[in-house]
Amino acid sequence: MLVTGRGNVFAFQWPFQLQTYGQSQSAFSYGIMKVAYQPTSSSSGGYDSKNEPSGGTAGSTYCHTEPLVSYPAPSYDAEKLTGINGVGTYSGDSGVLTFVNPWVTNTILTNAATTGYSSNPNATQLYIYVNVINTGKFAYSPVSGSIDLAWYSANHLDGLLIGVFYNGIFYPSSSTPSIAPQTYYYAIFHLNIVKLGNWAPSGSWTQGNWALPIMFWGSASLTDNYENGTYYSASVLVPGLWIRSGC
């Protein structure tokens, strides 16, 4: 069942096909989202998700202990994706992102902040992938998209689609393949805005004065960016990103 923000409820038998032609189709999250992070420079002091399941030490910052496997991985394991353009420059793993289950500590979140409170602003770069299925009737190529996860008014994690991981290969957004109906792929987003403000309950900017854990949640958009009758767009409900005080 799907429930809208206005309270309307729609029941359907999975899988469902929306009867749409042109203008828009549909995409649907398969319920799997993972997060990766890397330092923004060689001297930033940022955090690296490759240190989590493989060789990392669980403590106040690194909390993941799930096994690390290469693509494709079950939803409960960490996952290593390779061949991704423009990542890994300062982590020592060019083209590699290590995605872990969707939670980070508050220390990592504030370390990734681009606006608002941070003890070491923008030292860590966040990435998110969402496992998506094309539930429409036609194939499409998602060449553009954005993501917005929010918590408590002014706190937002926003980013842009950098490409898709499809059948074990990364395709940048400038050259994504055609995604057939009922086909799954990872939509990978680069979170270039991590805005932290209005922390509840006190509104204080002092780290530790808000109630944790909390969850950022929201949606992502995908489009083929065409300007004619083959234009495609879709919204994807994104599972939440949990923020923990520690391990």
C-alpha positions as CSV (number, residue, x, y, z in Angstrom):
1,M,0.0,0.0,0.0
2,L,1.2,3.6,-0.7
3,V,0.1,6.5,1.5
4,T,0.5,10.1,0.2
5,G,1.3,13.1,2.4
6,R,-2.4,14.0,2.2
7,G,-3.5,10.7,3.6
8,N,-4.7,9.0,0.4
9,V,-4.1,5.3,0.3
10,F,-3.5,3.3,-2.8
11,A,-3.5,-0.5,-2.8
12,F,-1.9,-2.6,-5.5
13,Q,-0.5,-6.0,-6.3
14,W,3.3,-6.0,-6.7
15,P,4.7,-5.6,-9.3
16,F,2.5,-3.0,-10.7
17,Q,2.6,-1.1,-14.0
18,L,1.5,2.5,-14.3
19,Q,-0.5,3.1,-17.5
20,T,1.5,6.1,-18.7
21,Y,2.6,7.2,-22.2
22,G,5.1,10.0,-22.7
23,Q,5.7,12.9,-20.2
24,S,6.5,10.6,-17.2
25,Q,6.8,7.0,-16.1
26,S,7.6,5.5,-12.8
27,A,10.6,4.3,-10.8
28,F,10.5,2.6,-7.5
29,S,13.1,2.0,-4.7
30,Y,13.6,-1.6,-4.0
31,G,14.1,-0.7,-0.4
32,I,17.9,-0.8,-0.4
33,M,20.0,2.3,0.2
34,K,23.7,2.5,1.2
35,V,26.1,5.3,2.0
36,A,29.8,5.8,1.3
37,Y,32.2,8.6,2.4
38,Q,35.7,9.7,1.6
39,P,38.0,12.6,2.6
40,T,37.7,15.8,0.5
41,S,41.4,16.3,0.4
42,S,44.7,14.6,1.5
43,S,44.9,16.9,4.6
44,S,41.2,17.4,5.4
45,G,41.1,14.8,8.2
46,G,37.9,13.4,6.7
47,Y,36.5,9.9,7.3
48,D,36.6,7.0,4.8
49,S,34.0,4.2,4.7
50,K,36.6,1.7,3.4
51,N,37.9,1.7,7.0
52,E,34.6,0.5,8.3
53,P,34.1,-3.3,7.6
54,S,37.6,-4.1,6.3
55,G,40.2,-3.3,8.8
56,G,38.4,-0.6,10.6
57,T,38.1,-0.5,14.4
58,A,34.6,-0.1,15.9
59,G,34.6,2.8,18.3
60,S,33.0,6.2,18.7
61,T,33.2,7.0,15.0
62,Y,33.4,3.8,12.8
63,C,30.5,1.5,13.7
64,H,30.0,-0.8,10.8
65,T,31.0,-4.5,11.2
66,E,29.1,-6.1,8.2
67,P,31.2,-8.1,5.8
68,L,32.6,-6.3,2.7
69,V,31.9,-8.0,-0.6
70,S,32.1,-6.9,-4.2
71,Y,29.0,-6.2,-6.4
72,P,26.4,-7.6,-6.2
73,A,26.0,-7.7,-2.4
74,P,23.1,-8.6,-0.2
75,S,21.3,-5.6,1.4
76,Y,22.9,-6.5,4.8
77,D,26.5,-6.5,3.6
78,A,28.9,-3.7,2.8
79,E,29.5,-3.4,-0.9
80,K,32.6,-2.4,-3.0
81,L,31.9,-0.6,-6.3
82,T,34.7,0.0,-8.8
83,G,35.2,2.0,-11.9
84,I,33.4,5.1,-10.6
85,N,34.7,8.3,-12.3
86,G,36.1,11.1,-10.1
87,V,36.2,9.4,-6.7
88,G,38.9,7.9,-4.5
89,T,41.4,10.7,-5.3
90,Y,42.4,11.2,-1.6
91,S,41.5,7.8,-0.2
92,G,44.2,5.8,-2.1
93,D,41.5,3.9,-4.0
94,S,40.9,5.6,-7.4
95,G,37.5,4.9,-8.8
96,V,36.4,2.9,-5.7
97,L,33.5,3.6,-3.3
98,T,32.8,1.4,-0.3
99,F,29.1,1.5,0.5
100,V,27.9,0.5,4.0
101,N,24.5,0.1,5.5
102,P,22.6,3.4,5.8
103,W,23.8,4.9,9.0
104,V,26.7,7.2,10.1
105,T,27.7,8.6,13.4
106,N,27.0,12.2,14.2
107,T,30.8,12.9,14.1
108,I,30.9,11.8,10.4
109,L,27.8,13.8,9.5
110,T,29.0,17.1,11.0
111,N,32.4,16.4,9.5
112,A,30.7,16.4,6.1
113,A,28.7,19.6,6.7
114,T,29.0,22.3,4.0
115,T,26.7,24.8,5.9
116,G,26.0,25.1,9.6
117,Y,27.6,23.5,12.6
118,S,30.8,21.4,12.1
119,S,33.9,20.8,14.0
120,N,35.8,20.3,10.7
121,P,33.6,21.6,7.9
122,N,33.4,19.8,4.6
123,A,36.2,17.4,5.4
124,T,34.2,14.4,4.4
125,Q,32.3,13.8,1.2
126,L,29.1,11.7,1.3
127,Y,27.7,9.5,-1.5
128,I,24.4,7.6,-1.5
129,Y,23.1,4.9,-3.8
130,V,19.5,3.8,-4.1
131,N,18.5,0.5,-5.7
132,V,15.8,1.4,-8.2
133,I,13.5,-0.6,-10.5
134,N,12.0,0.8,-13.7
135,T,8.3,0.0,-13.0
136,G,7.1,1.8,-16.2
137,K,6.3,0.3,-19.6
138,F,9.2,1.7,-21.5
139,A,13.0,1.8,-21.3
140,Y,14.7,5.0,-20.3
141,S,18.2,6.4,-19.7
142,P,18.4,8.4,-16.4
143,V,21.0,11.1,-17.3
144,S,20.1,13.6,-14.6
145,G,18.6,13.5,-11.1
146,S,18.7,14.9,-7.6
147,I,18.2,13.8,-4.0
148,D,16.9,15.6,-0.9
149,L,16.9,14.0,2.5
150,A,15.7,16.2,5.4
151,W,15.2,16.2,9.2
152,Y,13.6,18.9,11.3
153,S,13.1,21.8,9.0
154,A,16.5,23.3,8.1
155,N,18.6,20.2,8.0
156,H,19.1,18.9,4.5
157,L,21.3,16.4,2.7
158,D,21.1,17.3,-1.0
159,G,23.0,16.1,-4.1
160,L,23.1,15.3,-7.8
161,L,23.1,12.1,-9.8
162,I,26.7,11.2,-10.9
163,G,25.7,8.0,-12.7
164,V,24.3,4.5,-12.4
165,F,25.8,1.2,-11.6
166,Y,24.2,-1.3,-13.9
167,N,25.1,-5.0,-14.4
168,G,28.4,-4.5,-12.6
169,I,29.5,-1.5,-14.6
170,F,29.5,2.2,-13.7
171,Y,28.1,4.6,-16.3
172,P,28.4,8.4,-15.7
173,S,25.3,10.4,-16.1
174,S,26.5,11.7,-19.4
175,S,26.3,8.2,-20.9
176,T,23.9,6.1,-19.0
177,P,22.5,3.0,-20.7
178,S,18.9,2.3,-21.5
179,I,17.1,0.7,-18.5
180,A,14.5,-1.8,-19.6
181,P,11.2,-2.2,-17.7
182,Q,11.4,-4.3,-14.6
183,T,15.2,-3.9,-14.5
184,Y,17.1,-2.9,-11.4
185,Y,20.1,-0.5,-11.1
186,Y,21.9,1.7,-8.5
187,A,21.3,5.4,-8.9
188,I,24.4,7.0,-7.3
189,F,24.2,10.5,-5.9
190,H,27.0,12.9,-4.8
191,L,25.8,14.9,-1.7
192,N,27.2,18.3,-2.4
193,I,25.1,20.1,0.2
194,V,25.0,19.0,3.8
195,K,23.1,21.8,5.6
196,L,22.9,21.6,9.4
197,G,20.9,24.1,11.4
198,N,17.9,24.3,13.7
199,W,18.9,21.3,15.7
200,A,16.1,20.0,18.0
201,P,15.2,20.2,20.8
202,S,17.2,23.2,22.1
203,G,18.2,24.7,18.8
204,S,21.8,24.9,20.1
205,W,24.7,24.5,17.7
206,T,26.7,22.7,20.3
207,Q,27.3,19.1,19.4
208,G,25.5,16.7,21.6
209,N,22.6,19.0,22.6
210,W,20.1,17.2,20.3
211,A,18.3,14.0,20.6
212,L,19.9,11.1,18.8
213,P,19.5,8.9,16.9
214,I,17.6,10.7,14.2
215,M,16.8,9.8,10.6
216,F,17.0,11.9,7.4
217,W,14.6,10.8,4.8
218,G,13.0,12.0,1.6
219,S,13.0,11.4,-2.2
220,A,15.1,11.4,-5.3
221,S,14.3,12.4,-8.9
222,L,15.4,10.9,-12.2
223,T,14.9,12.2,-15.8
224,D,16.2,11.5,-19.3
225,N,16.3,15.4,-19.8
226,Y,14.7,15.2,-23.2
227,E,12.6,18.1,-24.5
228,N,10.0,16.2,-26.6
229,G,7.4,13.5,-26.4
230,T,9.9,10.9,-25.0
231,Y,10.6,13.0,-21.9
232,Y,10.8,10.8,-18.8
233,S,10.7,11.8,-15.1
234,A,10.2,9.8,-11.9
235,S,10.4,10.2,-8.2
236,V,11.9,7.6,-6.0
237,L,11.1,7.2,-2.3
238,V,14.4,6.9,-0.5
239,P,14.8,4.8,2.7
240,G,16.2,6.8,5.6
241,L,19.8,7.6,6.6
242,W,20.2,7.1,10.3
243,I,22.4,9.4,12.4
244,R,23.9,7.8,15.5
245,S,25.6,9.4,18.5
246,G,28.1,6.6,18.6
247,C,28.5,2.8,18.3
